[in-house]
Amino acid sequence: MDITIREIQKQEYSLLDNFLYEAIFVPEGIEPPPKTVITSPELQVYIKRFEESKDDWGLVAEVDGKIVGAVWVRIMNDYGHIDDETPSLAISLYKEYRGFGIGTAMMKEILALLKSHGYSRVSLSVQKANYAAKMYLKIGFEIIRENEEEYIMVYYL
């Protein structure tokens, strides 16, 4: 598998719709929501007018020339928001490409990019039942808050 991780290009921003939908955690045995769920205001904060802010950064993963994943950050009032200086992270990978280390590689690249641009930390929100929570802990994210369903995590750069 030939994997390339690179910055997302302007003409590829529309792919963030697909990756936002793919990022929605659907527990085993639960029917996925309709794709229109991404038009809700609480989800649109992740993608609407992406790259209009200096704090919008994104990478994509390509396998054999096909974009199969994306990781992006922005400072937004989302589920993982901790303050107005800390970008929140979203990551998504098509199901058939999970389990090959691509998500971990994308995370390491975006963390390096954020550090190189002077950020001191990045946050995210993840449902406790989501297998990705273990990946985030393994990479070095720390749980700073939690509720019944999810963790708020921070990675110090």
Phi, psi and chi 1 to 4 in degrees:
 res  aa     phi    psi   chi1   chi2   chi3   chi4
   1 MET       -  120.0 -160.6 -179.6  -63.6      -
   2 ASP   -93.3  107.3 -175.8   23.0      -      -
   3 ILE  -108.3  130.5  -57.1  163.9      -      -
   4 THR  -125.1  133.3  -56.7      -      -      -
   5 ILE  -116.3  126.1  -62.6  171.4      -      -
   6 ARG  -147.6  168.4   60.4  167.8  175.8   79.3
   7 GLU   -65.9  142.6  -74.8 -165.6   41.3      -
   8 ILE   -70.2  141.0 -169.9  169.3      -      -
   9 GLN   -96.3  152.6  -56.4  -60.9  -54.3      -
  10 LYS   -49.9  -43.5 -167.9  173.5 -170.8   74.5
  11 GLN   -70.0   -7.1   67.5  -88.5   20.4      -
  12 GLU  -102.4   -2.2  -62.8  165.4  -24.9      -
  13 TYR   -57.7  -32.2  -67.1  163.1      -      -
  14 SER   -62.8  -21.8   61.2      -      -      -
  15 LEU   -66.7  -21.0  -66.2  174.3      -      -
  16 LEU   -60.6  -28.4  -67.8  178.2      -      -
  17 ASP   -56.4  -51.3  -74.5    0.8      -      -
  18 ASN   -61.5  -44.9  -65.2  -27.9      -      -
  19 PHE   -71.2  -31.0  -71.9  114.0      -      -
  20 LEU   -62.6  -45.1  177.6   60.6      -      -
  21 TYR   -62.2  -44.0 -177.6   74.0      -      -
  22 GLU   -64.3  -25.4  -73.3  -66.4  -39.2      -
  23 ALA   -76.3  -13.8      -      -      -      -
  24 ILE   -70.1  121.7  -62.6  169.3      -      -
  25 PHE   -77.1  123.8  175.9   67.6      -      -
  26 VAL  -117.8  110.0 -179.6      -      -      -
  27 PRO   -60.8  154.2  -19.4   30.1      -      -
  28 GLU   -53.1  133.0 -164.4   72.7   32.0      -
  29 GLY    84.3   -1.8      -      -      -      -
  30 ILE  -101.8  139.3  -58.0  -66.5      -      -
  31 GLU   -71.7  129.7 -167.9   67.9   29.9      -
  32 PRO   -63.1  149.2  -12.3   21.6      -      -
  33 PRO   -69.4  162.3   26.3  -32.4      -      -
  34 PRO   -65.3  153.1   22.9  -30.8      -      -
  35 LYS   -59.0  -25.7 -172.8  140.9 -173.8 -176.8
  36 THR   -65.0  -12.0   54.2      -      -      -
  37 VAL   -57.4  -28.8   73.3      -      -      -
  38 ILE   -70.0  -10.5   67.8  163.9      -      -
  39 THR   -82.4   -5.9   62.1      -      -      -
  40 SER   -67.9  145.8   67.5      -      -      -
  41 PRO   -55.6  -38.5  -23.9   31.9      -      -
  42 GLU   -68.3  -19.7   61.8  -91.9   19.8      -
  43 LEU   -98.0  -30.1  -68.0 -179.8      -      -
  44 GLN   -62.3  -24.5  -82.5  -65.6  -62.6      -
  45 VAL   -58.8  -23.3  -62.3      -      -      -
  46 TYR   -75.0  -26.7  -71.6   91.9      -      -
  47 ILE  -131.2  -21.5   56.2  173.6      -      -
  48 LYS   -60.4  127.1 -166.4  172.9 -175.0  176.3
  49 ARG    55.5   41.8  -65.2 -167.9  -54.1  -87.3
  50 PHE   -58.8  136.7 -174.1   78.6      -      -
  51 GLU    83.4    7.3 -151.8 -158.5   47.4      -
  52 GLU   -78.3  -17.8  -74.4 -172.8   10.0      -
  53 SER  -104.9  147.8  165.7      -      -      -
  54 LYS   -65.7  -14.3   67.9  175.4 -179.2   52.7
  55 ASP   -97.1   10.3  -62.2  -55.7      -      -
  56 ASP   -93.2  118.8  -70.0   -8.9      -      -
  57 TRP  -135.2  140.7  -58.9   96.0      -      -
  58 GLY  -149.8  148.3      -      -      -      -
  59 LEU  -128.9  154.2  -56.8  172.4      -      -
  60 VAL  -124.8  155.3  -67.0      -      -      -
  61 ALA  -109.7  131.0      -      -      -      -
  62 GLU  -114.4  137.3  -76.7 -176.6  -14.8      -
  63 VAL  -121.5  119.8  172.6      -      -      -
  64 ASP    50.2   40.8  -57.8  -35.8      -      -
  65 GLY    85.5   -4.0      -      -      -      -
  66 LYS  -105.3  131.2  175.7 -172.5  175.4 -167.4
  67 ILE   -73.4  120.7  -64.8  175.5      -      -
  68 VAL  -119.7   -7.0  -59.1      -      -      -
  69 GLY  -161.3  162.3      -      -      -      -
  70 ALA  -148.0  148.1      -      -      -      -
  71 VAL  -134.5  133.5   58.8      -      -      -
  72 TRP  -148.0  156.5   67.1  100.5      -      -
  73 VAL  -134.3  154.5  -62.3      -      -      -
  74 ARG  -164.0  158.0   60.3 -170.2  -22.7 -166.7
  75 ILE   -87.3  114.9  -66.3  177.8      -      -
  76 MET  -151.5  160.6   58.8 -175.0  151.8      -
  77 ASN   -91.0   76.3 -167.2    6.5      -      -
  78 ASP  -110.5 -168.8   70.4  -35.9      -      -
  79 TYR   -63.4  -30.2  -60.2  107.4      -      -
  80 GLY   -97.9    9.2      -      -      -      -
  81 HIS   -62.8  129.5  178.4   80.5      -      -
  82 ILE  -119.1  -31.8   56.9  170.4      -      -
  83 ASP  -166.3  175.8   62.7   41.5      -      -
  84 ASP   -84.7    6.0  -68.1  -22.3      -      -
  85 GLU  -111.3   -9.8  -74.4   80.2   49.9      -
  86 THR  -105.9  117.9  -56.3      -      -      -
  87 PRO   -69.2  147.0    8.7   -8.3      -      -
  88 SER   -98.0  144.3  -64.9      -      -      -
  89 LEU  -109.2  142.0 -176.2  142.4      -      -
  90 ALA  -129.9  140.0      -      -      -      -
  91 ILE  -141.5  144.6 -175.3  169.6      -      -
  92 SER  -154.3  144.3  177.6      -      -      -
  93 LEU  -142.4  134.9 -163.4   57.0      -      -
  94 TYR   -56.8  140.8  -69.9  134.9      -      -
  95 LYS   -50.6  -42.7  -73.9  176.4 -176.4   61.6
  96 GLU   -69.8   -7.6   60.5  -90.2   28.0      -
  97 TYR  -109.2    5.7  -67.2   93.5      -      -
  98 ARG   -80.0  151.0  -64.0  176.4 -173.9  167.1
  99 GLY    89.0    7.1      -      -      -      -
 100 PHE  -110.5    6.3  -63.2  104.1      -      -
 101 GLY    87.0    3.3      -      -      -      -
 102 ILE   -68.5  -42.6  -59.8  168.9      -      -
 103 GLY   -61.2  -44.1      -      -      -      -
 104 THR   -62.0  -43.2  -60.7      -      -      -
 105 ALA   -62.8  -42.2      -      -      -      -
 106 MET   -62.6  -42.2  -74.4 -164.9  -56.3      -
 107 MET   -60.8  -46.2  -72.3  -66.0  -78.0      -
 108 LYS   -62.1  -38.7  -72.0  179.4  177.3  175.4
 109 GLU   -66.4  -44.4  -72.8  -71.3  -35.2      -
 110 ILE   -68.7  -35.2 -162.8   79.9      -      -
 111 LEU   -65.0  -41.5  -64.7  173.1      -      -
 112 ALA   -64.7  -41.0      -      -      -      -
 113 LEU   -62.8  -45.5 -179.7  129.5      -      -
 114 LEU   -63.2  -42.8  -69.5  170.0      -      -
 115 LYS   -60.6  -42.6 -173.8  173.6 -175.1  167.1
 116 SER   -65.5  -21.4   75.4      -      -      -
 117 HIS   -98.3   10.3  -73.9  -76.0      -      -
 118 GLY    89.5    7.4      -      -      -      -
 119 TYR   -74.2  149.1  -65.4   92.9      -      -
 120 SER  -101.0  -18.4   60.3      -      -      -
 121 ARG  -162.8  167.2   60.4 -172.1  179.4  176.9
 122 VAL  -141.1  147.5   62.2      -      -      -
 123 SER  -122.8  165.5   66.5      -      -      -
 124 LEU  -158.1  164.9   59.6   79.5      -      -
 125 SER  -121.6  137.7  168.3      -      -      -
 126 VAL  -144.6  138.7   61.0      -      -      -
 127 GLN   -69.8  140.2  -70.9 -172.7  -60.9      -
 128 LYS   -57.0  -34.5  -68.6  178.7  176.6 -179.0
 129 ALA   -77.9   -9.8      -      -      -      -
 130 ASN   -75.7  126.8 -171.0  -28.1      -      -
 131 TYR   -57.0  -26.1   67.7   92.7      -      -
 132 ALA   -64.8  -22.7      -      -      -      -
 133 ALA   -57.5  -38.4      -      -      -      -
 134 LYS   -65.6  -39.7  -71.9 -178.2 -178.8   69.4
 135 MET   -61.8  -43.7  175.5 -170.4   73.4      -
 136 TYR   -61.9  -43.3  -57.8  143.2      -      -
 137 LEU   -63.5  -41.3  -71.8  168.6      -      -
 138 LYS   -63.6  -36.7 -170.6  175.0  174.6 -178.5
 139 ILE   -70.6  -27.9  -72.3  171.7      -      -
 140 GLY   127.3    5.7      -      -      -      -
 141 PHE   -67.7  148.7  -83.0   82.2      -      -
 142 GLU  -118.3  141.8  -61.5  173.4   23.1      -
 143 ILE   -78.5  122.3  -61.7  166.6      -      -
 144 ILE  -108.9  -22.7   60.4  160.6      -      -
 145 ARG  -150.6  157.0  -78.9 -161.9  -50.6  -94.1
 146 GLU  -154.3  156.8   65.5 -179.4  -78.9      -
 147 ASN  -127.8 -166.2   60.1   35.0      -      -
 148 GLU   -57.6  -37.6 -126.5  176.5   81.9      -
 149 GLU  -104.6  -27.5  -65.6  176.2    7.8      -
 150 GLU  -140.8  162.5   62.5 -172.6   11.4      -
 151 TYR  -106.4  145.2  -62.5  121.5      -      -
 152 ILE  -105.3  124.1  -54.4  -59.6      -      -
 153 MET  -121.3  153.1  -63.8  179.2  154.7      -
 154 VAL  -132.4  142.7  167.8      -      -      -
 155 TYR  -116.1  124.7 -175.6   92.5      -      -
 156 TYR   -91.1  121.0  -64.8   93.5      -      -
 157 LEU   -83.0      -  -62.1  161.6      -      -
